[in-house]
Amino acid sequence: MFGRIVVDTANTATGVAYDTLISRFAFLFGGEHMRRILIRHAESQHSLLGRVADIRSCTGLTEIGIQQAHRLCQRFRASGELHGCQVLLSSPVRRARETADILMPSLNTDNVLEDYTLREIHPGIADGLTWQEYQTTYGGFDLVAEPIRVFAPEGESWQAFLERVQATLQRIANEYAGKTVVAVTHAGFIVASMLVLFAIPRPGTNARLEPRHTSLTVWEAVAGKWQLERYNDTWHLDRA
């Protein structure tokens, strides 16, 4: 049903940091198999209110978001597709953690491990501002033109965020080699994972990736190659 895109460690011409990342994956896995499932949190209140929301100001899921998470939970129960899940990670931000808590009974695990590195780009003191207030205070945030500019004081730059995502993917691969890992995270983290693993040098201008709420992005590692098995899988929301 889904196409598969392969990151070939032998044939991909990339920069030093990406080569280093992939070569370490190849060393770690050899012939081992690992699945890493990134799930975007369900619909949250902050997005409807137009707010920047990290740990301090996130107020959790909407009623629709709760329903979305339960539908994904029901999908997992019925399909058994993630019965082999051995680790459930979650961003500590409330909307992600609430999503993970709803999903946990359908997975083969009895606890959620919070991982602060699964968060969105750190907004610093802009946490809690409306986007209009952010625009008035800090102006636009152009990732391409200003990759080293921090989002707001005490926050992260786009470059620092990509480096964090890369380090997180590597650490998860190292800590959970050979296991199926589910991580409930955010749209930005999922998009950044694509940019890092495919060594895309810039986010683009006219095209964009937009993971939907409770969507699955599935990466597999076999014999040193990362394969994109699925992206933006939301059939649990799309079916009648």
Residue pairs with C-beta under 8 A, 6 or more apart in sequence:
2 229
2 230
2 231
2 233
4 227
4 228
4 229
5 198
5 227
5 228
6 225
6 226
6 227
6 228
7 22
7 197
7 198
7 225
7 226
7 227
7 228
8 225
9 22
9 23
9 25
9 26
9 224
9 225
12 18
12 22
12 199
14 22
14 199
15 199
15 201
17 166
18 196
18 199
21 166
21 169
21 170
21 196
22 224
22 226
24 170
24 173
24 174
25 170
25 173
25 221
25 224
25 226
26 223
26 224
26 225
27 224
28 173
28 174
28 177
29 173
29 177
29 178
29 221
29 222
29 223
29 224
30 223
30 224
31 222
31 223
32 177
32 178
32 221
32 222
33 178
33 220
33 221
33 222
34 173
34 176
34 177
34 178
34 179
34 180
34 181
34 220
34 221
35 84
35 180
35 181
35 218
35 219
35 220
35 221
35 229
36 169
36 172
36 173
36 180
36 181
36 183
36 218
36 219
36 220
36 221
37 82
37 85
37 180
37 181
37 182
37 183
37 216
37 217
37 218
37 219
38 183
38 185
38 189
38 190
38 193
38 216
38 217
38 218
38 219
39 72
39 99
39 103
39 182
39 183
39 184
39 185
39 214
39 215
39 216
39 217
40 184
40 185
40 186
40 187
40 190
40 211
40 212
40 213
40 214
40 215
40 217
41 61
41 65
41 91
41 93
41 95
41 96
41 98
41 99
41 184
41 185
41 186
41 213
41 214
42 61
42 62
42 64
42 65
42 66
42 68
42 69
42 72
42 95
42 98
42 99
42 102
42 213
42 214
43 61
43 62
43 64
43 65
43 68
43 213
44 53
44 58
44 59
44 60
44 61
44 62
44 65
44 95
45 58
45 59
45 60
45 61
45 62
45 95
46 52
46 53
46 57
46 58
46 59
46 95
48 62
49 130
50 130
50 131
50 132
51 57
51 128
51 129
51 130
51 131
52 123
52 126
52 127
52 128
52 129
52 130
52 131
52 134
53 59
53 93
53 95
53 127
53 128
54 93
54 119
54 120
54 122
54 123
54 127
55 92
55 93
55 94
55 119
55 127
56 127
56 128
57 127
57 128
58 93
58 94
58 95
59 94
60 94
60 95
60 98
61 69
61 95
61 98
61 99
65 95
65 98
65 99
65 213
66 98
66 102
68 213
68 214
68 237
69 98
69 99
69 102
69 103
69 214
70 102
71 214
71 236
71 237
72 102
72 103
72 214
72 236
73 102
73 103
73 105
73 106
74 106
74 236
75 81
75 235
75 236
76 82
76 103
76 106
76 107
77 106
82 106
82 107
82 108
82 180
82 182
83 108
84 108
84 180
85 107
85 108
85 109
85 180
85 181
85 182
86 108
86 109
86 176
86 179
86 180
86 181
87 109
87 113
87 176
87 179
87 180
87 181
87 182
88 100
88 103
88 104
88 107
88 109
88 111
88 112
88 113
88 182
88 183
88 184
89 100
89 112
89 113
89 114
89 115
89 118
89 172
89 181
89 182
89 183
89 184
90 96
90 97
90 99
90 100
90 112
90 113
90 114
90 115
90 118
90 183
90 184
90 185
91 97
91 114
91 115
91 116
91 118
91 119
91 120
91 184
91 185
91 186
91 189
92 114
92 115
92 116
92 119
93 119
93 120
93 186
96 118
96 184
96 185
96 186
97 112
97 114
97 184
99 184
99 214
100 112
100 184
101 112
103 182
103 184
104 110
104 111
104 112
107 182
115 168
115 183
117 164
117 167
117 168
117 171
118 168
118 183
118 184
118 185
118 186
118 189
119 185
119 186
119 189
120 186
120 187
120 188
120 189
121 151
121 155
121 156
121 158
121 161
121 188
122 151
122 154
122 155
122 156
122 161
123 151
123 152
123 155
124 150
124 151
124 152
124 153
124 154
124 155
124 156
125 152
125 153
125 154
125 155
126 134
126 137
126 138
126 151
126 152
126 155
129 137
134 152
137 152
138 151
138 152
141 149
141 151
143 158
143 203
144 202
144 203
144 205
146 157
146 158
147 157
147 158
147 159
148 157
148 158
148 159
148 160
149 157
149 158
150 156
150 157
150 160
151 157
156 164
161 188
161 192
162 192
162 195
162 196
165 189
165 192
165 193
165 196
166 196
168 189
169 193
169 196
169 197
172 181
172 183
173 221
187 210
187 211
190 209
190 211
190 215
190 217
191 203
191 209
191 211
193 217
193 219
194 200
194 209
194 217
194 228
194 231
195 203
197 219
197 226
197 228
209 231
210 232
211 217
211 231
211 232
212 232
212 234
212 237
213 234
213 237
214 234
214 236
214 237
215 231
215 232
215 233
215 234
216 230
216 232
216 233
216 234
217 228
217 230
217 231
217 232
217 233
218 228
218 229
218 230
218 231
218 233
219 226
219 227
219 228
219 229
220 226
220 227
220 229
221 227
